Amino acid sequence: MKTRSEAGPTALLLIAHGSRRKEANEDLEHLAEVIRRRERYAFVQASYLELSEPAIAEGGAHCVAQGAHRVVMLPYFLAPGVHAHDDMIKARDELAIRFPEVEFLLAQPLGRHPLMVDIVLERAMEAEVRECHEERSKAAHQPTVSSTLAHV
């Protein structure tokens, strides 16, 4: 007898907080598209806790409608606060009741993953390089004493 996870494909349900700013939500949509191209999951769906659509319940339903028998719910949050912990458990439990034939697995938020250190350091270095470049650019456009005297 097959278990639920062996019975069919696995979907990935990415879950972000959601924002009124379209640009903020586009980050999750971009991530979903990149993951889709890697073809690790049969279906990849972006969803939002609040302020944007689709909501988590709707995103989970989309996964089931695509034939998923297992849905990995990944909170795109840094820390396991109320949203990334309590709200995710509640959403998982509600989806499990609504779709008892589907297994809903809740992944950990991103925060303490070892690669986060590398990402943080890379972003910090990018800021330093950008600042250095901006300072050089400003200096290149400021008149020097010699260029000012040449015009006199």
C-alpha positions, 0 to 999 in steps of 0.5 A, a space after each residue: 500500500 502506498 503512503 500519501 507521499 508516494 501516491 502522487 506529486 509534491 508541490 511547493 507552496 511559498 508563503 510570504 507576508 504579503 504587501 500592498 507594494 507590488 514590487 515586494 510581492 514580485 520578489 516571491 513571484 520571481 523566486 517561484 519562477 526560478 524554482 519552477 525552472 529547476 523542476 524539483 517540484 511538480 507545482 510551485 505556488 506563491 501565496 501570502 499570509 495577508 494583504 495580497 492574493 492568493 491567500 495561503 488557503 487558496 494557494 494550497 487549493 491550487 496545489 491540490 487542484 494541480 494533482 499534488 498529494 503532498 504540499 511543502 509549505 515554506 514560510 518565506 520569513 526570516 524568524 519563527 515569530 507569530 506569523 512564521 510559526 503560529 499562523 503557519 501551523 494554523 494554515 497547515 492544519 486548516 488545509 489538512 482538514 479541508 484536504 485530508 487526502 493530501 499531506 501538508 508539510 511545514 518547512 522552517 523559516 529561512 532565518 538560521 539556515 547556514 547560507 544566510 550568513 553568506 547572504 548577509 555578508 554578501 549584501 553588506 559587501 555590495 553596499 560597501 562597493 556601491 558606496 565606494 563607487 558612488 564616492 568615486 563617481 562624485 569625485 570624478 564629476 567635481 571640478 579640480 583646482 587644475 580644471 578650474 584654472 584651465 578655464 580661467 
